């Protein structure tokens, strides 16, 4: 918590100024805690002006298909064709949060954690801005060289190595904190990379609340699941968070190492398309809208398209902020 206290004081002013995203989010922090007796999404209200979709298009062999234009894409919301008003491709900078598990159960895996962070940082765009959220019983955002973000791989590696494994696992609170901290970034594209065994036994937030918040935040979530026979693990949590946001959950094995996975995630972020459209006004708050992206790419054979499954629509002003455990 020591780094988090310092972060509160040094970023009190900048938090009101900095804002990252093609989505027209309010700068007020959303409430993650639903009122008593309410369903999880009813505690979250975010006004969305533009829906941004990260889209990864690959061929049958898994390689990225580049060179597509807007005319190759069709975007559907609840089965209705949408007018795409934003199209980006190529290697543009990303704001990336590394959400790193330092609970007791992760002790034997810490060398793999360090390898994952190092491989990702060295494979990223030099203009990416990155940060680290460490967690065990508590959650704290590391100050990297005294700053909330860094592009320096060495600073990331030092931050990870400085924390030992102890305590329980507040994974859901850590993901929520990462989503909030992403708003302080400057890049149009945003992502979280979770390095954990997926188990949670210490969070104030519920999984359903964090999943709903992730869907509203228009953030790609990738997971590197370091699953062992010790401790409380839940790989399905990592799979669900990643799939719902358009990312991928990876589980290292003998043929798919932590290093190769981290490099693959970095390539994924550098080689994606971004499509944006303005949705119709929602009739009811927090209605989930299903998204489908179709791609016509003659000459490329069988292709695969990956994006997020949908989002929660919301009207009106954001609800008053209620800080989560370890929040800024």
N, C-alpha and C positions, 0 to 999 in steps of 0.2 A: 504493500500500500504506500510505501515511502515515495516511489516514483510518481504515483498517481496524485499524491498531495502536491508535489512540486508542479505537476502538470496543470492542476487546477489553477494555481496561482499565476503561472506564466502564460496560460492561454485564456484567461478570463475575458480579456479584451478581444483577442483574435477570434474567439469562437463566434462572436457576433458578426464578424466580417467575412470569414472564410466559408465558402460553400462550394461543394463539388457536385456536378451532375447535370446531365441533360434533362433530367426530370425536374420539374418545377417544385421541389420540395420547400416547405416552410423551413425557416431557420430555427423555429422552436423545436425542442426535442419532443418526440412523441411519447405518450404513456405506453409502457409495456405491460403494466399491471392492470388486468381487467377488473371492473367493479365486481363486488361479491355477487355471485349468482349469474354473472354474465358469461357469455362464451368468450373465448380468448380474443378474437378479432375486434370485439366491441370496445376494447380498451385502447385501440390504436386508430388514430385518424390522421391521414396524411393527404394533402391536396396534390393531385397529380395532373399536370398540364400536358406532359408528353411522356408516352411510354417508350422507353428505349430497350431494344432487344439485341443482346449480343448473339450472333449467329455463327456457328462453326459448320462449314460444309466440307465433307471429306469424301474421298473416293472409296472404292471397294477395299483397297489395301490400307485404308486409314490415313492416307496422306491428304493434306489440306489442298483444296481446290481454290486457286487464286484467279484473279482476272475477271470475276463476274461483275455485272453491272446491276443497277436498280431494276432493269427490265427482266432480269432473271428471277426476281423474288416476288412472291405473293404472300401477304400477311392477312390472316383471318382472326377476328375476335368473335368468339361464340358463333363461328360459322359465317360471319359477315366479312366480306372483303374490305380492307382498310386502305386509306390513301396514305402512302408512305411519304413523309415530308422530310425525312433526314436519312442520309445514306453515307456511311463511312467505310473505308477499307484500308488495310495496311497497318503498319506498325506505329500506332500512336501511343503516347504515354498513358500509364494506368496508375491509379492510386490503389495500392495493395496492402492489405493487413494480414500479417502472419499471426494466427491465433494458436499459441503453443502451450500444450499441456505439460505442467511440471508437478503433477500430483505424484503421490508415492508409487502408484502402480506403473508409472512411466519411467521409474529409475533405470531399469536395464535398457531402456530404449533411447536414453538421452544422446548417446553417440549417433544414432540414426537420425534423431531430431536435428542435431547440429549439421549433419550431412545434408539433410533435406533443405534447410534454410540456406546453407552455403551454395548448393547447386542451383537453387532458384535465383538467388541474388546475382550470381555470376552469369546467368543466362538471360537476365531481364534487359529491357530497354534502359540505357544509361539515364534516361530522363524520367523513368518511373519514380514515384515517391512511395516509400514503404514505411511501415511501422510494425511494432511487435506488441501484441497483447499476451502477457503471461498470465497463467492462472493455476491455482490449486484450490485451497479453501476460499481464497480471495481472488480478485481480478485487478490487474493494474496494467496501464499503458506505459511502456518503457520510454523514457526520454533518451533519444539517440543523439549523442553529441550535444545535449541541451536543447534539441529541437523535436517537434512532434512528428517529423518525417525525415527520411534520409534516402539518398541514392547510393550510399556507401555500403558495399557488402561486408566490409570489415566491421563496421559499427553494428550491423545486424548480428554477425557471428559473436561478437563480444557480449551483446545483450543476452543472447541465448545461453552462452557458457557461464554467465554470472549467476544463474539461478539454479539451485539444486532441487531435487525431487523430494517433495514431502506433502503431507496433508491429503485432503480429499479432492474431489473433482467438481468444479463449478463450470462445466462446459457451456451450458445454456446462457448463463450470465456473461461469460466471456465472448460468445458470439454476438450477443446483444451489444456489448461494449464496443466490439469491433465495428459493427454496423453504424453505431453512433459516431465513432471516431472518423469513419470514412467521410463524413460530411464536412470535416475540416480541410479536406484535400482540395486540390486545384484541378484535377484531371476530370475529363468527361466520362471516362470509363473507370469502373471500380470493381474490386474483387476481394474476397477473403480466401485464405488458404488455412484450413484447420489441420493441425498435426496433433493427433490424439488417438486414444483407444476407443473413444465414443461413449464411454460410461459417464454418468452424471449422478452424484450423490450429495451435492452441496449447494445447488442453485436456488435462488428465489424465484426465477422465471420458470415457467413450464415450457416444455418443448413446443406445444401448439402455439403459444404466444410468440416464441422466437421464430418459428416457421412462418407465421403470418407476417411478422415484421420484415423478415428476409424477402418475402414475396413483394411487399410494398416498396422495399428499398431499391429494387432494380439492380441488385448486386449479384455477380457470379460467385458462387461458393464452390471451391474445390476442397477435397478432403484427402489426406494421406492417413489411412488407418493403420496404426501400429498395434496389431492385435496379438496379445500373448495369452498364456494360460493362467497368468496371475492377475489379480485385481478384478474390478467390475468393468466389463467391456460391453459395448453395444454398437456393432458396426452398422446396424440398420439406421440409426440416427444419422450417421454420416452420409449414408446413401440417400436418405430422404431429403436432407438439406441440400445436397448437391444436385440431385435430379430436379427438384422443384425450381431451382434458380438457373438451370442451364449448364451447370458445371458437371464434374465427374468425381466420384469417390474411387480412390485407388487403394489397393491393399498389396503392399510389396510381397514378392516371393523370390524364388531363386532366379527366375528369368526376368523379373520386373523389379529392379532395385529401387531404393529410395532416391538415389541420385538420378536415375533415368526418368523416374516419375516426375521429379521436380523440374527437370529440363523439359519434359513434355508439357507440363502446365505452363511454363514460361513461353513455349512455342505457341500453345493454344491462345494465350492472351495476345501475342504479337501478330497472329495470323487470322484474326476473326473479322467478321463484318459487323457493323452496328446499324440497325434500322430503327427509325423512330416514327411514330404516328400519334396524332391527337385523338384520343377516344371520345366517344359521345358522352354527354353528361350522364352520370349514374342516376337511376331512379331511386335506388335505395343505397344507404351507406354500406360499405364493406362487402359488396357483392363480388364473388370471385368470378373473373372472366377468363375463359380458356383461350389460349393463344396457339395458333398453328402457323408455321411458316413452310411454304412449299417453294421448291427451287426447280426451275427448268434449265438444264445445262446440257444441251445436245453435244454429243461427242465425248462426254465424260463417263459414259456407262452408268452403272448403278451408283447412286450417291446417297449419303446419309446427311441429315440436317439436324443439328442440335441447338436448341434454345430453351428458354424457360417455359414451363407449362402454362403459366398465366400469372395473373396478379389480382390483388384485391382493390376494387375501385372504392374511392372515398370522396365524399362531398364536404364542403364547408371548411371551417378553420380547424387547425390541429387542436387536439385536446391539450389541457395543461400538462406540463412535463411532470413526471414522477420518476425520480432517478432510480435506477436499478442498483443492485449491490455492486459496489465498486465503480459506479458511474462517475462521470466527470463532474 
